[in-house]
Amino acid sequence: LDMRAIVILIGVAFALQPIAGHGQSTCPAPAPVCAAKASVFPIASFDPQASAVLIAPDLLVPNRHVVADNPRAEIFGPDGSRLMADVVPTIYPGDLVLLTTKGLAAPGLLIGTATLQSELRTVAADVGRGRIRVYSPGRAQALPAEGKLLARLHNTARSQPGNSGGALVDAKGRLVGIVTSGGEGRSEAIPASDISRLKEMSGPEHALASRNIGLAYRQCTEAIDVVGATRQAMAPKNIQFIAARCRASNNRQLLDLAAQALGRRGHHAQSIELFNAALAQDPNALNTRLGLVVTLHLARRFKDELPHLHHLIDVMPREIQVLRFAIQAGTWGGDKALADQGVALLKKHHPKLAPLAERFMKAPPPSGGPRRP
């Protein structure tokens, strides 16, 4: 079985078990947050395990990457019941779509706006436990970048697979974002304020354009899966295909995944182009910037890493990978101040690793010079 087939089997197994309840289990969160569970539902479509948020009776919002070009999605009720929902065609450029169905009378969530002081929690389907769950809290790392229509809300609220399309809520239970991805303490959500733009750009008149966008999602995702199954270098036509299809999706997360896949196979120039395209959408995207640093490091373009590492070390001063790259690229790229800062932070947050870094600084090995693109 390939990876997508395995995921589908997991999703089928998840679909066959009744959801333990939107409010039956103990909820370790403020009452308004726990109440938000009634407006979040597990769904399955192109992605067999995901979530969606009810914003009005019979109207839900999931991520677009969950449905791709599928015309329908399946919704699972708290009693194990199933409903079919129709995907509303849209030309909205971000990772959201609308679903319409019949039989969901729960109230939709009120829309709110996150601040850097807001306590934020993910409310979404927990695939392992078979229920809607409120996850441990976090806070915003960066608000959506001004002037960037596709910029996301970056936060530290915990999320995991199956949470895509779930609700990111504040302490008052207000919907501040739709969860798109998460892991390693870095999560992302599309601001809930974008739902109004999604509605304005959705309707049957957009059927053809919407289907083409959804097809790009599908083809990009499937191409990334294929690339992930091999370690061989790719033929130029295949590199061109994955880059073109992922760019056509206009989805920053898919651009990141395609860039990572190409970078791991030594196609550094194409990987860097995709990371830069993703960063142009959202300059606050930490995972994008870190992925770009990794590829630049592999390509031995240490000077090009430096501005990105200055940004990352300020935002993530405890991240071991950032500190290691700062020490190495700072040394080989001629930025001793950055390297010294990396060593100082390593001593502070990871003192056991500091002696190795100090030995590197005293006698750095040759970098090998930049690799050809």
BALOBA-1460 file (C-alpha; in Angstrom, 3 decimals):
// residues 373
<rec num="1" residu="l" x="0.000" y="0.000" z="0.000"/>
<rec num="2" residu="d" x="1.159" y="3.536" z="-0.720"/>
<rec num="3" residu="m" x="0.983" y="6.240" z="1.927"/>
<rec num="4" residu="r" x="-2.279" y="7.761" z="0.653"/>
<rec num="5" residu="a" x="-3.947" y="4.324" z="0.656"/>
<rec num="6" residu="i" x="-2.850" y="3.796" z="4.252"/>
<rec num="7" residu="v" x="-4.250" y="7.182" z="5.242"/>
<rec num="8" residu="i" x="-7.543" y="6.341" z="3.497"/>
<rec num="9" residu="l" x="-7.828" y="3.082" z="5.452"/>
<rec num="10" residu="i" x="-7.215" y="4.967" z="8.681"/>
<rec num="11" residu="g" x="-9.891" y="7.453" z="7.676"/>
<rec num="12" residu="v" x="-12.399" y="4.674" z="6.949"/>
<rec num="13" residu="a" x="-11.758" y="3.139" z="10.336"/>
<rec num="14" residu="f" x="-12.249" y="6.547" z="11.936"/>
<rec num="15" residu="a" x="-15.512" y="7.045" z="10.021"/>
<rec num="16" residu="l" x="-16.929" y="3.739" z="11.249"/>
<rec num="17" residu="q" x="-16.656" y="4.608" z="14.933"/>
<rec num="18" residu="p" x="-19.206" y="6.952" z="16.498"/>
<rec num="19" residu="i" x="-17.841" y="10.236" z="17.757"/>
<rec num="20" residu="a" x="-17.810" y="10.071" z="21.541"/>
<rec num="21" residu="g" x="-19.599" y="13.359" z="21.741"/>
<rec num="22" residu="h" x="-19.282" y="17.083" z="21.293"/>
<rec num="23" residu="g" x="-19.869" y="17.704" z="24.978"/>
<rec num="24" residu="q" x="-20.041" y="14.378" z="26.815"/>
<rec num="25" residu="s" x="-16.420" y="14.082" z="27.872"/>
<rec num="26" residu="t" x="-14.550" y="16.204" z="30.385"/>
<rec num="27" residu="c" x="-13.356" y="19.440" z="28.814"/>
<rec num="28" residu="p" x="-10.308" y="21.087" z="30.470"/>
<rec num="29" residu="a" x="-11.031" y="24.596" z="29.193"/>
<rec num="30" residu="p" x="-13.257" y="27.609" z="29.917"/>
<rec num="31" residu="a" x="-16.971" y="26.920" z="29.365"/>
<rec num="32" residu="p" x="-17.257" y="29.094" z="26.203"/>
<rec num="33" residu="v" x="-14.380" y="27.157" z="24.635"/>
<rec num="34" residu="c" x="-15.957" y="23.820" z="25.508"/>
<rec num="35" residu="a" x="-19.261" y="25.017" z="24.048"/>
<rec num="36" residu="a" x="-17.506" y="25.566" z="20.721"/>
<rec num="37" residu="k" x="-17.215" y="21.778" z="20.343"/>
<rec num="38" residu="a" x="-20.880" y="21.690" z="19.279"/>
<rec num="39" residu="s" x="-19.983" y="23.623" z="16.115"/>
<rec num="40" residu="v" x="-17.072" y="21.449" z="14.928"/>
<rec num="41" residu="f" x="-17.489" y="18.202" z="12.987"/>
<rec num="42" residu="p" x="-15.228" y="15.479" z="11.595"/>
<rec num="43" residu="i" x="-15.363" y="15.236" z="7.803"/>
<rec num="44" residu="a" x="-13.882" y="13.103" z="5.023"/>
<rec num="45" residu="s" x="-13.320" y="13.889" z="1.351"/>
<rec num="46" residu="f" x="-10.063" y="13.934" z="-0.649"/>
<rec num="47" residu="d" x="-8.424" y="13.934" z="2.768"/>
<rec num="48" residu="p" x="-10.146" y="11.108" z="4.672"/>
<rec num="49" residu="q" x="-9.674" y="12.650" z="8.117"/>
<rec num="50" residu="a" x="-10.242" y="16.335" z="8.765"/>
<rec num="51" residu="s" x="-12.536" y="18.819" z="10.491"/>
<rec num="52" residu="a" x="-15.000" y="21.542" z="9.554"/>
<rec num="53" residu="v" x="-16.547" y="24.449" z="11.451"/>
<rec num="54" residu="l" x="-20.267" y="25.219" z="11.387"/>
<rec num="55" residu="i" x="-20.664" y="28.960" z="10.825"/>
<rec num="56" residu="a" x="-24.451" y="28.968" z="10.252"/>
<rec num="57" residu="p" x="-27.158" y="26.284" z="10.112"/>
<rec num="58" residu="d" x="-26.192" y="23.787" z="7.388"/>
<rec num="59" residu="l" x="-23.131" y="25.839" z="6.338"/>
<rec num="60" residu="l" x="-19.588" y="24.738" z="7.221"/>
<rec num="61" residu="v" x="-16.040" y="25.837" z="6.465"/>
<rec num="62" residu="p" x="-13.199" y="23.309" z="6.004"/>
<rec num="63" residu="n" x="-9.816" y="23.701" z="4.323"/>
<rec num="64" residu="r" x="-9.769" y="23.512" z="0.565"/>
<rec num="65" residu="h" x="-6.919" y="21.012" z="0.645"/>
<rec num="66" residu="v" x="-9.300" y="18.621" z="2.423"/>
<rec num="67" residu="v" x="-11.669" y="18.459" z="-0.574"/>
<rec num="68" residu="a" x="-9.366" y="19.300" z="-3.540"/>
<rec num="69" residu="d" x="-11.608" y="18.903" z="-6.612"/>
<rec num="70" residu="n" x="-14.153" y="16.584" z="-4.962"/>
<rec num="71" residu="p" x="-17.727" y="17.894" z="-5.334"/>
<rec num="72" residu="r" x="-18.871" y="16.456" z="-2.003"/>
<rec num="73" residu="a" x="-17.703" y="15.697" z="1.526"/>
<rec num="74" residu="e" x="-19.018" y="13.411" z="4.253"/>
<rec num="75" residu="i" x="-19.824" y="14.839" z="7.686"/>
<rec num="76" residu="f" x="-19.961" y="12.690" z="10.833"/>
<rec num="77" residu="g" x="-22.414" y="13.584" z="13.579"/>
<rec num="78" residu="p" x="-21.854" y="13.091" z="17.313"/>
<rec num="79" residu="d" x="-24.187" y="10.078" z="17.307"/>
<rec num="80" residu="g" x="-22.327" y="8.311" z="14.486"/>
<rec num="81" residu="s" x="-24.729" y="9.556" z="11.818"/>
<rec num="82" residu="r" x="-23.457" y="10.664" z="8.415"/>
<rec num="83" residu="l" x="-24.478" y="13.529" z="6.199"/>
<rec num="84" residu="m" x="-23.363" y="14.335" z="2.677"/>
<rec num="85" residu="a" x="-22.399" y="17.938" z="1.982"/>
<rec num="86" residu="d" x="-21.944" y="19.751" z="-1.317"/>
<rec num="87" residu="v" x="-18.803" y="21.787" z="-1.978"/>
<rec num="88" residu="v" x="-19.693" y="25.327" z="-3.021"/>
<rec num="89" residu="p" x="-17.569" y="26.415" z="-6.012"/>
<rec num="90" residu="t" x="-15.247" y="29.282" z="-5.173"/>
<rec num="91" residu="i" x="-12.492" y="31.445" z="-6.581"/>
<rec num="92" residu="y" x="-11.342" y="32.440" z="-3.094"/>
<rec num="93" residu="p" x="-7.531" y="32.180" z="-3.371"/>
<rec num="94" residu="g" x="-6.824" y="30.782" z="0.096"/>
<rec num="95" residu="d" x="-7.180" y="27.362" z="1.722"/>
<rec num="96" residu="l" x="-10.888" y="27.582" z="2.574"/>
<rec num="97" residu="v" x="-14.108" y="26.384" z="0.979"/>
<rec num="98" residu="l" x="-17.805" y="26.237" z="1.939"/>
<rec num="99" residu="l" x="-19.897" y="23.102" z="2.453"/>
<rec num="100" residu="t" x="-23.705" y="23.053" z="2.395"/>
<rec num="101" residu="t" x="-25.806" y="20.264" z="3.868"/>
<rec num="102" residu="k" x="-29.134" y="19.654" z="5.614"/>
<rec num="103" residu="g" x="-29.712" y="18.591" z="9.170"/>
<rec num="104" residu="l" x="-27.144" y="20.586" z="11.172"/>
<rec num="105" residu="a" x="-29.034" y="22.960" z="13.403"/>
<rec num="106" residu="a" x="-26.278" y="23.732" z="15.908"/>
<rec num="107" residu="p" x="-25.508" y="27.439" z="16.214"/>
<rec num="108" residu="g" x="-22.498" y="28.761" z="14.355"/>
<rec num="109" residu="l" x="-19.579" y="30.339" z="16.175"/>
<rec num="110" residu="l" x="-19.202" y="34.069" z="16.606"/>
<rec num="111" residu="i" x="-16.267" y="35.606" z="14.747"/>
<rec num="112" residu="g" x="-13.471" y="37.212" z="16.738"/>
<rec num="113" residu="t" x="-9.986" y="38.632" z="16.151"/>
<rec num="114" residu="a" x="-6.839" y="37.331" z="17.785"/>
<rec num="115" residu="t" x="-4.263" y="39.536" z="19.471"/>
<rec num="116" residu="l" x="-0.752" y="38.717" z="20.647"/>
<rec num="117" residu="q" x="-2.179" y="38.488" z="24.180"/>
<rec num="118" residu="s" x="-5.020" y="36.092" z="23.286"/>
<rec num="119" residu="e" x="-5.040" y="32.580" z="24.698"/>
<rec num="120" residu="l" x="-5.863" y="30.348" z="21.735"/>
<rec num="121" residu="r" x="-7.033" y="26.740" z="21.516"/>
<rec num="122" residu="t" x="-7.674" y="24.304" z="18.697"/>
<rec num="123" residu="v" x="-11.097" y="22.637" z="18.711"/>
<rec num="124" residu="a" x="-11.105" y="19.798" z="16.203"/>
<rec num="125" residu="a" x="-11.539" y="16.083" z="15.540"/>
<rec num="126" residu="d" x="-9.151" y="13.878" z="17.496"/>
<rec num="127" residu="v" x="-8.766" y="10.871" z="15.198"/>
<rec num="128" residu="g" x="-7.118" y="8.698" z="17.853"/>
<rec num="129" residu="r" x="-9.796" y="9.287" z="20.489"/>
<rec num="130" residu="g" x="-12.748" y="9.396" z="18.107"/>
<rec num="131" residu="r" x="-14.236" y="12.660" z="19.327"/>
<rec num="132" residu="i" x="-14.133" y="16.411" z="19.038"/>
<rec num="133" residu="r" x="-11.452" y="17.651" z="21.382"/>
<rec num="134" residu="v" x="-10.232" y="20.909" z="22.881"/>
<rec num="135" residu="y" x="-6.430" y="20.931" z="22.757"/>
<rec num="136" residu="s" x="-3.923" y="22.570" z="25.092"/>
<rec num="137" residu="p" x="-3.659" y="26.349" z="24.752"/>
<rec num="138" residu="g" x="-1.087" y="28.542" z="23.106"/>
<rec num="139" residu="r" x="-0.691" y="32.120" z="21.942"/>
<rec num="140" residu="a" x="-0.141" y="33.978" z="18.731"/>
<rec num="141" residu="q" x="3.453" y="34.033" z="17.508"/>
<rec num="142" residu="a" x="2.723" y="36.470" z="14.697"/>
<rec num="143" residu="l" x="-0.430" y="38.149" z="13.450"/>
<rec num="144" residu="p" x="-1.183" y="38.100" z="9.701"/>
<rec num="145" residu="a" x="1.337" y="40.265" z="7.854"/>
<rec num="146" residu="e" x="-0.128" y="43.573" z="6.687"/>
<rec num="147" residu="g" x="-0.763" y="43.890" z="2.968"/>
<rec num="148" residu="k" x="-0.557" y="40.122" z="2.407"/>
<rec num="149" residu="l" x="-4.020" y="38.784" z="1.560"/>
<rec num="150" residu="l" x="-3.013" y="35.155" z="2.124"/>
<rec num="151" residu="a" x="-1.015" y="35.689" z="5.314"/>
<rec num="152" residu="r" x="-1.940" y="33.414" z="8.196"/>
<rec num="153" residu="l" x="-2.229" y="33.638" z="11.959"/>
<rec num="154" residu="h" x="0.833" y="31.881" z="13.410"/>
<rec num="155" residu="n" x="0.397" y="30.453" z="16.877"/>
<rec num="156" residu="t" x="1.573" y="27.877" z="19.413"/>
<rec num="157" residu="a" x="-1.821" y="26.254" z="20.108"/>
<rec num="158" residu="r" x="-1.423" y="22.504" z="19.858"/>
<rec num="159" residu="s" x="-2.833" y="20.715" z="16.814"/>
<rec num="160" residu="q" x="-2.277" y="17.376" z="15.110"/>
<rec num="161" residu="p" x="-3.346" y="15.367" z="12.015"/>
<rec num="162" residu="g" x="-7.118" y="15.440" z="11.562"/>
<rec num="163" residu="n" x="-7.328" y="19.002" z="12.881"/>
<rec num="164" residu="s" x="-7.189" y="20.660" z="9.446"/>
<rec num="165" residu="g" x="-10.371" y="22.725" z="9.093"/>
<rec num="166" residu="g" x="-10.937" y="22.852" z="12.852"/>
<rec num="167" residu="a" x="-11.654" y="25.956" z="14.897"/>
<rec num="168" residu="l" x="-9.023" y="28.146" z="16.512"/>
<rec num="169" residu="v" x="-10.886" y="29.951" z="19.298"/>
<rec num="170" residu="d" x="-10.074" y="32.490" z="21.967"/>
<rec num="171" residu="a" x="-10.931" y="32.200" z="25.664"/>
<rec num="172" residu="k" x="-14.460" y="33.505" z="24.965"/>
<rec num="173" residu="g" x="-15.100" y="30.760" z="22.450"/>
<rec num="174" residu="r" x="-15.021" y="33.109" z="19.481"/>
<rec num="175" residu="l" x="-13.728" y="31.776" z="16.183"/>
<rec num="176" residu="v" x="-10.493" y="33.598" z="15.329"/>
<rec num="177" residu="g" x="-9.170" y="31.212" z="12.684"/>
<rec num="178" residu="i" x="-9.587" y="28.012" z="10.701"/>
<rec num="179" residu="v" x="-6.748" y="25.600" z="11.472"/>
<rec num="180" residu="t" x="-4.614" y="24.715" z="8.455"/>
<rec num="181" residu="s" x="-1.544" y="22.953" z="9.844"/>
<rec num="182" residu="g" x="0.500" y="22.405" z="12.961"/>
<rec num="183" residu="g" x="3.413" y="20.587" z="14.549"/>
<rec num="184" residu="e" x="6.600" y="21.118" z="16.550"/>
<rec num="185" residu="g" x="4.987" y="23.993" z="18.438"/>
<rec num="186" residu="r" x="4.267" y="25.985" z="15.271"/>
<rec num="187" residu="s" x="0.660" y="26.081" z="14.094"/>
<rec num="188" residu="e" x="-1.143" y="28.129" z="11.455"/>
<rec num="189" residu="a" x="-4.700" y="29.279" z="10.901"/>
<rec num="190" residu="i" x="-6.475" y="31.375" z="8.299"/>
<rec num="191" residu="p" x="-8.015" y="34.418" z="10.021"/>
<rec num="192" residu="a" x="-11.753" y="33.965" z="10.571"/>
<rec num="193" residu="s" x="-12.304" y="37.430" z="9.134"/>
<rec num="194" residu="d" x="-11.556" y="35.905" z="5.721"/>
<rec num="195" residu="i" x="-14.788" y="33.889" z="5.839"/>
<rec num="196" residu="s" x="-16.717" y="36.941" z="4.624"/>
<rec num="197" residu="r" x="-14.414" y="37.176" z="1.592"/>
<rec num="198" residu="l" x="-14.852" y="33.446" z="1.013"/>
<rec num="199" residu="k" x="-18.636" y="33.881" z="0.905"/>
<rec num="200" residu="e" x="-18.404" y="36.790" z="-1.533"/>
<rec num="201" residu="m" x="-16.222" y="34.758" z="-3.900"/>
<rec num="202" residu="s" x="-18.292" y="31.558" z="-3.829"/>
<rec num="203" residu="g" x="-21.245" y="30.408" z="-5.914"/>
<rec num="204" residu="p" x="-22.277" y="28.192" z="-8.839"/>
<rec num="205" residu="e" x="-21.032" y="30.742" z="-11.372"/>
<rec num="206" residu="h" x="-17.465" y="29.822" z="-10.350"/>
<rec num="207" residu="a" x="-17.845" y="26.087" z="-11.052"/>
<rec num="208" residu="l" x="-15.247" y="25.766" z="-13.830"/>
<rec num="209" residu="a" x="-12.577" y="27.943" z="-12.210"/>
<rec num="210" residu="s" x="-13.131" y="26.236" z="-8.856"/>
<rec num="211" residu="r" x="-12.760" y="22.784" z="-10.398"/>
<rec num="212" residu="n" x="-9.466" y="23.805" z="-12.026"/>
<rec num="213" residu="i" x="-8.105" y="25.127" z="-8.726"/>
<rec num="214" residu="g" x="-9.204" y="21.954" z="-6.942"/>
<rec num="215" residu="l" x="-7.532" y="19.821" z="-9.611"/>
<rec num="216" residu="a" x="-4.272" y="21.702" z="-9.013"/>
<rec num="217" residu="y" x="-4.580" y="20.844" z="-5.299"/>
<rec num="218" residu="r" x="-5.081" y="17.177" z="-6.126"/>
<rec num="219" residu="q" x="-2.279" y="16.952" z="-8.677"/>
<rec num="220" residu="c" x="0.173" y="18.851" z="-6.482"/>
<rec num="221" residu="t" x="-0.609" y="16.683" z="-3.442"/>
<rec num="222" residu="e" x="-0.359" y="13.427" z="-5.380"/>
<rec num="223" residu="a" x="2.903" y="14.505" z="-7.024"/>
<rec num="224" residu="i" x="4.392" y="15.315" z="-3.611"/>
<rec num="225" residu="d" x="3.337" y="11.858" z="-2.388"/>
<rec num="226" residu="v" x="5.080" y="10.241" z="-5.366"/>
<rec num="227" residu="v" x="8.261" y="12.253" z="-4.814"/>
<rec num="228" residu="g" x="8.225" y="11.295" z="-1.149"/>
<rec num="229" residu="a" x="8.238" y="7.613" z="-2.036"/>
<rec num="230" residu="t" x="11.622" y="7.755" z="-3.795"/>
<rec num="231" residu="r" x="15.056" y="9.169" z="-3.113"/>
<rec num="232" residu="q" x="16.084" y="9.360" z="-6.732"/>
<rec num="233" residu="a" x="16.744" y="12.586" z="-8.604"/>
<rec num="234" residu="m" x="13.791" y="13.734" z="-10.663"/>
<rec num="235" residu="a" x="13.546" y="14.188" z="-14.413"/>
<rec num="236" residu="p" x="13.245" y="17.850" z="-15.536"/>
<rec num="237" residu="k" x="9.694" y="17.326" z="-16.808"/>
<rec num="238" residu="n" x="8.623" y="15.976" z="-13.417"/>
<rec num="239" residu="i" x="10.235" y="18.891" z="-11.594"/>
<rec num="240" residu="q" x="8.399" y="21.272" z="-13.912"/>
<rec num="241" residu="f" x="5.095" y="19.463" z="-13.339"/>
<rec num="242" residu="i" x="5.222" y="19.529" z="-9.546"/>
<rec num="243" residu="a" x="6.331" y="23.178" z="-9.495"/>
<rec num="244" residu="a" x="3.634" y="24.261" z="-11.957"/>
<rec num="245" residu="r" x="0.801" y="22.350" z="-10.274"/>
<rec num="246" residu="c" x="1.712" y="23.492" z="-6.777"/>
<rec num="247" residu="r" x="2.018" y="27.100" z="-7.932"/>
<rec num="248" residu="a" x="-1.404" y="26.778" z="-9.585"/>
<rec num="249" residu="s" x="-2.896" y="25.724" z="-6.244"/>
<rec num="250" residu="n" x="-1.673" y="29.017" z="-4.752"/>
<rec num="251" residu="n" x="-1.466" y="27.196" z="-1.430"/>
<rec num="252" residu="r" x="1.555" y="28.160" z="0.655"/>
<rec num="253" residu="q" x="1.592" y="24.913" z="2.586"/>
<rec num="254" residu="l" x="1.725" y="22.893" z="-0.648"/>
<rec num="255" residu="l" x="4.471" y="25.153" z="-1.965"/>
<rec num="256" residu="d" x="6.428" y="24.386" z="1.208"/>
<rec num="257" residu="l" x="5.931" y="20.635" z="0.852"/>
<rec num="258" residu="a" x="6.928" y="20.676" z="-2.818"/>
<rec num="259" residu="a" x="10.018" y="22.753" z="-2.004"/>
<rec num="260" residu="q" x="11.014" y="20.333" z="0.754"/>
<rec num="261" residu="a" x="10.563" y="17.338" z="-1.539"/>
<rec num="262" residu="l" x="12.701" y="18.900" z="-4.279"/>
<rec num="263" residu="g" x="15.359" y="20.099" z="-1.834"/>
<rec num="264" residu="r" x="15.781" y="16.631" z="-0.320"/>
<rec num="265" residu="r" x="16.550" y="15.291" z="-3.771"/>
<rec num="266" residu="g" x="19.200" y="17.890" z="-4.501"/>
<rec num="267" residu="h" x="17.122" y="20.151" z="-6.758"/>
<rec num="268" residu="h" x="18.108" y="23.175" z="-4.717"/>
<rec num="269" residu="a" x="17.465" y="25.966" z="-7.226"/>
<rec num="270" residu="q" x="13.881" y="24.862" z="-7.837"/>
<rec num="271" residu="s" x="13.322" y="24.309" z="-4.121"/>
<rec num="272" residu="i" x="14.541" y="27.806" z="-3.279"/>
<rec num="273" residu="e" x="12.258" y="29.326" z="-5.931"/>
<rec num="274" residu="l" x="9.212" y="27.657" z="-4.400"/>
<rec num="275" residu="f" x="10.173" y="28.636" z="-0.851"/>
<rec num="276" residu="n" x="10.609" y="32.247" z="-1.975"/>
<rec num="277" residu="a" x="7.187" y="32.162" z="-3.663"/>
<rec num="278" residu="a" x="5.691" y="30.873" z="-0.404"/>
<rec num="279" residu="l" x="7.483" y="33.508" z="1.662"/>
<rec num="280" residu="a" x="6.192" y="36.237" z="-0.650"/>
<rec num="281" residu="q" x="2.667" y="35.169" z="0.359"/>
<rec num="282" residu="d" x="3.403" y="35.210" z="4.073"/>
<rec num="283" residu="p" x="6.702" y="36.653" z="5.353"/>
<rec num="284" residu="n" x="5.806" y="35.588" z="8.920"/>
<rec num="285" residu="a" x="5.690" y="31.886" z="7.998"/>
<rec num="286" residu="l" x="8.297" y="30.335" z="10.294"/>
<rec num="287" residu="n" x="8.128" y="26.862" z="8.769"/>
<rec num="288" residu="t" x="8.625" y="28.311" z="5.287"/>
<rec num="289" residu="r" x="11.599" y="30.391" z="6.346"/>
<rec num="290" residu="l" x="13.150" y="27.482" z="8.243"/>
<rec num="291" residu="g" x="12.677" y="25.203" z="5.233"/>
<rec num="292" residu="l" x="14.372" y="27.786" z="3.027"/>
<rec num="293" residu="v" x="17.307" y="27.964" z="5.461"/>
<rec num="294" residu="v" x="17.703" y="24.185" z="5.324"/>
<rec num="295" residu="t" x="17.817" y="24.169" z="1.511"/>
<rec num="296" residu="l" x="20.228" y="27.113" z="1.378"/>
<rec num="297" residu="h" x="22.424" y="25.286" z="3.885"/>
<rec num="298" residu="l" x="22.410" y="22.131" z="1.778"/>
<rec num="299" residu="a" x="23.319" y="24.257" z="-1.246"/>
<rec num="300" residu="r" x="26.111" y="25.875" z="0.851"/>
<rec num="301" residu="r" x="24.733" y="29.340" z="0.161"/>
<rec num="302" residu="f" x="25.566" y="30.470" z="3.671"/>
<rec num="303" residu="k" x="25.477" y="34.228" z="3.058"/>
<rec num="304" residu="d" x="21.978" y="33.921" z="1.625"/>
<rec num="305" residu="e" x="20.883" y="32.217" z="4.848"/>
<rec num="306" residu="l" x="21.959" y="35.074" z="7.095"/>
<rec num="307" residu="p" x="18.951" y="37.450" z="6.870"/>
<rec num="308" residu="h" x="16.553" y="34.554" z="7.417"/>
<rec num="309" residu="l" x="18.517" y="33.311" z="10.410"/>
<rec num="310" residu="h" x="18.537" y="36.783" z="11.982"/>
<rec num="311" residu="h" x="14.740" y="36.740" z="11.756"/>
<rec num="312" residu="l" x="14.369" y="33.191" z="13.082"/>
<rec num="313" residu="i" x="16.790" y="33.541" z="15.981"/>
<rec num="314" residu="d" x="14.806" y="36.530" z="17.261"/>
<rec num="315" residu="v" x="11.493" y="34.665" z="17.053"/>
<rec num="316" residu="m" x="12.718" y="31.192" z="18.090"/>
<rec num="317" residu="p" x="15.741" y="31.697" z="20.373"/>
<rec num="318" residu="r" x="15.375" y="28.205" z="21.877"/>
<rec num="319" residu="e" x="15.109" y="26.246" z="18.614"/>
<rec num="320" residu="i" x="18.171" y="23.977" z="18.398"/>
<rec num="321" residu="q" x="18.072" y="23.729" z="14.610"/>
<rec num="322" residu="v" x="18.004" y="27.521" z="14.239"/>
<rec num="323" residu="l" x="20.910" y="27.927" z="16.655"/>
<rec num="324" residu="r" x="22.971" y="25.276" z="14.886"/>
<rec num="325" residu="f" x="22.443" y="26.897" z="11.504"/>
<rec num="326" residu="a" x="23.179" y="30.336" z="12.956"/>
<rec num="327" residu="i" x="26.522" y="29.124" z="14.321"/>
<rec num="328" residu="q" x="27.533" y="27.328" z="11.131"/>
<rec num="329" residu="a" x="26.221" y="29.819" z="8.557"/>
<rec num="330" residu="g" x="27.404" y="32.743" z="10.669"/>
<rec num="331" residu="t" x="30.901" y="31.260" z="10.717"/>
<rec num="332" residu="w" x="31.072" y="30.212" z="7.067"/>
<rec num="333" residu="g" x="29.081" y="33.206" z="5.807"/>
<rec num="334" residu="g" x="31.180" y="35.840" z="7.571"/>
<rec num="335" residu="d" x="28.680" y="36.956" z="10.256"/>
<rec num="336" residu="k" x="30.583" y="36.338" z="13.493"/>
<rec num="337" residu="a" x="28.032" y="38.310" z="15.537"/>
<rec num="338" residu="l" x="25.285" y="35.881" z="14.504"/>
<rec num="339" residu="a" x="27.475" y="32.880" z="15.297"/>
<rec num="340" residu="d" x="28.343" y="34.337" z="18.718"/>
<rec num="341" residu="q" x="24.666" y="34.981" z="19.396"/>
<rec num="342" residu="g" x="23.890" y="31.367" z="18.499"/>
<rec num="343" residu="v" x="26.529" y="30.072" z="20.919"/>
<rec num="344" residu="a" x="25.304" y="32.350" z="23.712"/>
<rec num="345" residu="l" x="21.716" y="31.176" z="23.281"/>
<rec num="346" residu="l" x="22.854" y="27.568" z="23.129"/>
<rec num="347" residu="k" x="24.670" y="28.012" z="26.460"/>
<rec num="348" residu="k" x="21.531" y="29.542" z="27.959"/>
<rec num="349" residu="h" x="18.903" y="27.094" z="26.702"/>
<rec num="350" residu="h" x="20.873" y="23.919" z="25.876"/>
<rec num="351" residu="p" x="24.084" y="24.066" z="27.926"/>
<rec num="352" residu="k" x="25.025" y="20.419" z="27.315"/>
<rec num="353" residu="l" x="25.426" y="21.181" z="23.601"/>
<rec num="354" residu="a" x="27.509" y="24.322" z="24.075"/>
<rec num="355" residu="p" x="30.993" y="22.656" z="24.256"/>
<rec num="356" residu="l" x="30.534" y="21.132" z="20.798"/>
<rec num="357" residu="a" x="29.568" y="24.540" z="19.383"/>
<rec num="358" residu="e" x="32.552" y="26.214" z="21.024"/>
<rec num="359" residu="r" x="34.911" y="23.642" z="19.527"/>
<rec num="360" residu="f" x="33.391" y="24.321" z="16.117"/>
<rec num="361" residu="m" x="33.915" y="28.068" z="16.548"/>
<rec num="362" residu="k" x="37.564" y="27.615" z="17.562"/>
<rec num="363" residu="a" x="38.450" y="25.352" z="14.626"/>
<rec num="364" residu="p" x="35.683" y="25.425" z="11.997"/>
<rec num="365" residu="p" x="36.043" y="22.832" z="9.249"/>
<rec num="366" residu="p" x="36.045" y="24.069" z="5.644"/>
<rec num="367" residu="s" x="32.547" y="24.691" z="4.288"/>
<rec num="368" residu="g" x="33.289" y="23.146" z="0.925"/>
<rec num="369" residu="g" x="32.113" y="26.227" z="-0.927"/>
<rec num="370" residu="p" x="28.774" y="26.829" z="-2.575"/>
<rec num="371" residu="r" x="27.238" y="24.029" z="-4.596"/>
<rec num="372" residu="r" x="26.037" y="24.573" z="-8.110"/>
<rec num="373" residu="p" x="22.244" y="25.055" z="-8.365"/>
